[in-house]
Amino acid sequence: MGFEMYSFRNHSDDRRCGRWGGSITSGALALLVAALWPVQSVQAGWTDPLDTPAETASLANQALVLDVARRGDNLVAVGAYGNILLSDKAGLQWQQASVPVRVTLTSVAFVDENHGWACGHDGVILATADGGASWLRQFDGFLANKAVVAAAEQQLADAEASLAELEDNGDDTTDAEALVESANFALDDARYDLQSGSTRPCLDIQFQDLNTGMAVGAYGSLFITHNGGQTWEEASSRINNPDRFHLNFVRAISANEWWLGGESGLLFRSSDAGEHWEAVESPYEGSLFDLNRAGDYRILAGLRGHLFRLDDSGEWQEIDHEGDQTFNASTSLDDGSLLLVGNGGALLHLGTDGSVQDEKTLAGSKSMAAVAVVNNGYLVAGEGGLVLVNPQGETTDARMMPVQESAHAAQ
Amino acid sequence: MQPNNQRYSEPEHFLISPESEPFLERLLFGRRHVVMALLVLITLVFMFGLTRIRLDSSIEKYIPLQHPFVQSYLKHKDDLKGGVASVRIAVAARNGSIFEASYLQTLNKITDDVFFIAGVDRSALQSLWTPNTRWTEVTEEGFQGGPVIPPDYDGSAASVETVRENVLKSGQVGRLVANDFGSSIIDVPLLAVNAETGEKLDYQQLSHLLEAQVRDRYQNEQIAIYITGVPKKLGDLMDGAVAIGYFFLAAMLMTTALLYWYSRCWRGTLVPVLASLIAVVWQLGALALLGFSIDLYSVLVPFLVFAIGISHAVQVINSIALHAGVGENSLWAARKAFRGLYVPGMLALLSDAMGFLTLLFIDIGVIQELAISASVGVAMIIITNLVLLPVVMSWVGISPRGVEHARRGAATIPALWRVLSGFADRRLALPVLIASLVLAVVGYQYSKGLKIGDLDPGAPELRADSRYNLDNDYMVEHFSTSSDILVVMVETPIEMCNSFKVMDVMDRFMWHMKNVPGVQSGVSLVSVSKLVTKAMNEGNIKWFALSRNQTILNTSVQRAPGSLLNGNCSMAPVVLYLNDHKAETLERVVAEVQQFKARFDDQVDDVFFGMRPDDIQSAIASGKLESVPVRFQLAAGNAGIEAATNEVIGDAQNRMLIFVYLVVFALCLLTFRSLPAVSCILIPLALTSILSQALMTWLGIGVKVATLPVIALGVGIGVDYGIYIYNRLEAMLIDGKNLREAYLETLCSTGKAVSFTGVTLAIGVATWIFSPIRFQADMGILLTFMFIWNMLGALILLPALTSILLRPEHIRQRHQRIHGEIPPAI
């Protein structure tokens, strides 16, 4: 699917309407009148959130923030209401970027100082080439729905073809019939979504370089690009997820080590940037939210604080610790150790040896969705907006740059 | 008829033609017995009316019912459950933690007791002990939840610990449980009617029940009780209104003492007091018979009626004593006093009444009732103190001692009068005028800082250190919910309040408003939907958003509290919690809502708002609509109602001031038929109006329901002094005296009465300053100030103005032209 500016609904033709006379209250009669009345009503106000720029808000730093990424030395954060916020490496003062949508953004990824992508609800994917100052919509849930329908149709055709082939050969068709059936279901669902206009939230986006990136999300959606997001390929059939569980994260540890995880212990690994995925047996049957690296270990975070480390032998070991809050995100520190943040203010530091160095609950017990290292301590983001935490664990709210300064800085 | 009576005509006024005057006088004094019998009969009827008086505590009377905000609120009143009528009881553990078996046991008992208080909406009652307070948790198996107090709770340390854990999982910290875990709240929604009696719930009685059965019974060394909520506040206010009775008694006693000191005659003291009390009886009786009830504002009217009554009675008694002093018998002293005073007296009282009636411009029930009851009361004074009083005095007369006192008083001219009379001289007048001008300019500049609305936190009707406001402070300090709530009602077609477009525009609205300074937070169906959508997705905060999938949206609001949407889902309120209810906060927030409304309200015919989803969908399909129509309606919640009240007050403020001056101007012009004369009377009043606004600014008293009437009352009553003084002064000028002499004469007779009146009136209203009800105290301060300043204005500024504006020879010529050589009545 090629890049296109997709306008969901045209609102440019605002026509004035006359007020109706009379006081007809009966629904049926009213409808009749409505049907016969030649003039259209004026409803200029509301535009679809995908077509509406994010509101400039003085409290954007206090709204829900769901991801933070590095862009070169500097930081970028995304969250509710289409808010995208930029700051230098200190993370103390933030200014709002101009964003063409006002849907909740859940994830952001940068490959260098200038090039980044963000994704969020309604399956929207945004891209920037100027360090986050301005963003362009590359993809959205409605385009995604079409792509899903097309892929589902293809899959059904393939399944039917292979069934026919098996029937022709007189082979056992049980599996093939099941495949056709599930392809039929998938197509029905995809068509329902397309018709009803419901969309699938994107939950995580990751790029390994300027060209190759992946976006995963609700109901098993998986999109891959090899051209910097100009086209997004529907790739959910590459993983075995017949129940279409949510995919919560996608992580590129390196170009040939991609991970993907989600509900019900779904865990996959790819060594060819998403062309093929192999299922990895999960040490935990609950949902998985994050995978990262601590030293040479791979650390896997699941629901209710379950943490596992994978060593060279390929064995998962559960990491014993106190809290039972879900960890949502993590960031690698300079020394190779890992800092995890999660619900209810949970914060945990894992050493390079995969052992717990520190565990605490931040003041306010707010849930956190992202963490980044800043000059003196780290920046956490979540329910409480953007909050700076010093090495002693004391918190201060990050600030918005005054408007004049923001405007100046934007120039 | 004695021959010398023919000599007198009325002074230079035209309200009643000279010919009618002897007729009125003859009518009243010729058949004294009949008049007296009639007046006694009327008094008996009104005394019967007194038995019908009742105190009214309905909230509706205090709000501007015609304001569009209030209209919208009333339209959705039944759907905004618990919006107004709910009481919150905080039960605090003095040792600092609610997680103690003894505390939880007490809380349980209180919850049970409150449950059985009549008028409590038992199904919606909420505390830690009620089954509707639940915790939820996400586990591998999905949702888990249960009541915060587990079914197997046994008071053991382990089960108390379970309660603690459940509270943390319940999301009630800051709402039902204090942020510091030192107290928890029993939320008590009330029904509109007392289910046991079927009558409207009596808030005063409820307030007493809560005090007796909750605070008195459970507050001790371990437990502290705090109670807030509009019904409780109204109950406390009603209690405060009862205290007003004692102030009335105090004012009456002080006035009586002063009056005796003034007249040195018991007859001349008790008859005016009695006549004024009868005016009060007539006023209250008449209103009760008209079906009015007493409220927190009209409870003050008897003071005014009594004080105004006394002030006019003093003029009458003063005049009778003076006439008796020159040898008239009781009857003729009374008749002559009547003849000389009934025109200025009636004019003054009519100005009062008309001034009060201008309060009708304020579209708020209590103020309009205040206007009516005060004007009725003042009209009653015309009969009781200008007719009944002289008629009674024509029998009883002034005692010889009183007559002697008056004669001696008239014979000697106090030094003060000599000094004051100097103001009628241009040499002294000029500095007075300049000083007044400076005061006016400075006062005007200063009064630009005058604010509309309530300026203090808490319940502004009560004092900052009142029990209620202390309780309210505790709530604000320990819980996260503000007590200042603005509710915006979002109207949609039937069953469409949770359609995606509506929810999205509400979400947008809430975020927009959240960024407006003064808005703390907001709650609506959108908040619930996001929360539940998140919870349905394993508590993953990336799902804290609205879903575009209508099935998910429906599920997410399935268990939303009934207060966040109405029965057929055609209205969903957005509740905004504000920092305070200062007028500027309200104005800013309301202006933002209006702007948003202007942008996002769908200008479609009302008919669409009565439609069902299928019809709306086909209207959209056929292009009649672009999307589900939605509109934002201001406003409910205490802040919403207050914003409406402020708007009404702001609109009425200048209109009322203009009208009250127009009325007084017209009446004075009609009587004195001279613009310079009217200017002399009105300019001192205007100075007082300006200075009282400056005083309000200085004292931090805003223009509000309680203080706006004061402006009208102050002008209406204040004009009396000017009228009496000017009336007398003019008569003296016609008599041939020069200005200074004429003014000295005026001071010796009327001036004495005016200064006495100013002091009496001021004392009457000054007692209000001690009222437990804040706005009554504010009114007391302002009225005391206005009465004193009006008196000073009439005694100092008025003569100074006359020395510049009046031409005594013109007055004399005109009088001659009309009445020939007949001198005016004195």
Interface residues (C-beta under 8 A of the other chain):
Chain A: R9 H11 C17 R19 W20 I24 T25 G27 A30 L31 V33 A34 A35 W37 Q40 S41 V42 Q43 G45 W46 P49 E55 A57 S58 L59 A63 L64 L66 A80 Y81 R102 V103 T104 T106 S107 H121 D122 G141 D193 S196 G197 S198 T199 P201 L203 H246 N248 E263 E285 G286 S287 F289 L303 R304 T326 N328 N343 S367 A369 G382 E383
Chain B: V138 T139 E140 K501 D504 V505 R508 W511 H512 K514 N515 N537 E538 G539 N540 I541 K542 W543 F544 A545 L546 S547 R548 N549 Q550 T551 I552 R599 F600 D601 D602 Q603 V604 D605 V607 F608 G610 M611 R612 D615 S618 A619 S622 G623 K624 L625 E626 S627 P629 V630
